[in-house]
């Protein structure tokens, strides 16, 4: 059986699930937030190890699970103990303890599956820190932007007060909030000295700055087991998307076309992904006007459907074939 941990509502997951079932193989999609209710037993002893999961009332033992695709995880739920509502300190500590217990339970499950099943993606590496990624990208030979992570106003001023432009972005995750009919989102933005002088005195909130790259176009690359599927995004023809193509102009979308990175860049991407322990992920690059390919970040669970659709890469079929082939290899061995 092929187990997919993700969101069944995701179009790419649905398509891959249908492809697998069309090949007469068993596959199930479960959510990260369902694990604590679906895991039946996880038992380790001197004599044997045993793992089972219950889906739709059916007990599925470890021996029936050959391949796991860690597509997406979610935030763990919080708990409120009714009897402790009036004791804020105790309630907070108990809730924290319960959340950590669930966290430990899920991690034990993932460790077990990683040990015994073939894996695509990694349950512990779906939220790679940007600075960590930059360090490893540089070691792998990829070009990176000049970067500053700081709480110092003085350091910020020195970084920004240069002839070249500067941008700022979130350190970890982008913000997206929907309060109908309004949508609030954080994108990469240019930053100027006035932005700092108006709002701060000596220290600033931990902030992430980079030198702005003179951009020809942007590139999204979906990396899949040593193969790079790239797409050029002509973001510079529209002022709305010039700094960050994700700030979509829904009335007139950027032109997006298949793209082939130079071989040495693709080799460096493979070295980079291997160094951080990922066999799949979505990477963002800038192709500069000086012909440099500058790495920005990697999202281990980034969307790949729009790369597949715009470029006719048929990535859903590629992933389906890989999972099915892994299933057969595991069965034979």
LOSE-936901 format. One record per residue (C-alpha): x negated, y negated, z negated. Coordinates in steps of 0.05 Angstrom, whole numbers, plus 5000, padded with zeros to 4 digits. Each point is the difference from the previous one (the first is absolute). Example, Ala and Ser with C-alpha at 12.3 -4.5 7.8 and 13.67 -1.06 7.14 Angstrom:
BEGIN
475450904844 497349315013 
***
This chain:
BEGIN
500050005000 497949285013 501449524943 500549255015 499849534941 502949345024 506449655019 504950415041 503149345025 493549815037 501150095075 493150315012 501150504944 506850195029 497050105069 494350434973 504850414958 504350135061 493850205041 497950504947 506950304994 500550045076 493850444999 503750474952 495649824940 502749824931 498949304975 502849594943 499449264983 500149804927 499049334968 494549844950 505549794951 503250695005 493950404979 501550024926 506950305014 498050475056 493850334971 502450654969 493650284970 492649875001 496550544961 492650154992 497250584960 494050464998 503750515042 503449585053 502549325023 507149865021 503649405029 507149945024 504649455023 507650005004 503349695061 507550055010 500250544947 494850425036 493750194961 493849925045 493550304973 493149725015 498650585046 505549735047 496949305005 494249995049 499549265019 501649354964 500449325033 499549444949 503649475041 502349514946 500649944925 504149514960 499849644934 501750454940 506549864966 500349684931 503850264940 504349694946 501550374936 506949764978 498750114926 493749565003 502949405036 499749564938 492750174987 496349665057 493050224979 501850734990 504450015061 494449725043 494950504974 504750605007 501949805071 492749915018 498550694971 505750325039 497849675065 492950254988 502650704988 503650005066 493849715033 495850574971 505250525021 499949755072 492449965002 499550724975 504850205055 495949645053 493550304975 503150695005 502549885071 493349715022 496550624974 504350515035 503049665061 497549675064 501049254994 501249405044 499249354963 498249974926 504649894941 494849614960 497649565056 506249675027 498449314971 492749845018 497449364969 497949505054 493349834969 498450754992 501750095074 495649425022 494050284961 500750685033 501549705069 493649604996 496050624980 503050375059 497549485049 506549615011 499849245002 504049664945 501949274985 496249604948 504250114937 500849684932 503950284941 500049494944 503349644942 495249415005 502549345029 492849785014 498450645039 506549935038 498549285019 493050195025 502950575042 505549585030 496049355010 496350265061 500649855075 503250675013 507250114978 502250434942 506050454987 503150304938 503850654992 502650454945 494750414963 504050644999 507150005027 504149535043 506349724969 506750155032 506649804966 506949985030 505649604970 505249995055 500049625045 492949784983 493650395007 493749804961 493250265022 492749864990 495549995062 492849815013 499649245000 494949465013 497749624938 497149304994 496549614945 506349604986 503750654981 495050104943 499249294976 507549894994 501350614957 493850194958 494949704954 494450494980 502550715011 504950305048 504350635002 495750595027 499749855074 497650325064 496849555053 496850175067 496849615057 504949915056 497950385062 500549655067 505050505028 501050255071 505250514979 501650494945 499450765002 504050524961 496750695000 503450634976 494650494979 501950735001 494850554986 494249675037 504149705057 501549255005 506549775032 499449255009 504649445022 498149285017 504849474974 499849335036 501749594938 496349375021 505049795054 505149834946 498549514943 504750394954 495750635005 493249685011 497650094928 503750654985 503750395053 504550314947 503549324996 504150245059 503549565049 506150435008 502649585058 493750115041 495650574975 492550015014 497750415059 497250664976 496050485045 495850634994 492749854984 493550395000 494949794948 492650075018 497350694982 495249734947 505849654964 504250645001 494150394973 499249504944 507550054985 499250764992 494149904953 504049504960 506250434994 495850604980 496449594947 506549804966 502950715007 505749875050 501950405061 505449505022 501749274993 501349345035 494349515008 500349265019 494549665041 498849335033 496749955068 496449344994 498549515057 492750194990 501650735017 499450274930 504850524971 501349784928 503250484951 505349704954 503350574960 502750705001 506950244979 499950754987 507650045009 500949445051 505650045051 497850325065 506650045037 499349325034 492950185024 502750665027 506049675035 496549405031 494150425025 503550665017 495250384955 505550484976 496850014931 506050344969 498850605046 492549994985 501450024925 505350545009 495150435040 494649904948 504550214942 502550615038 492950215019 497749924928 505950444979 497750565047 492749934979 501950054927 504550605013 494450375037 494949864945 
***
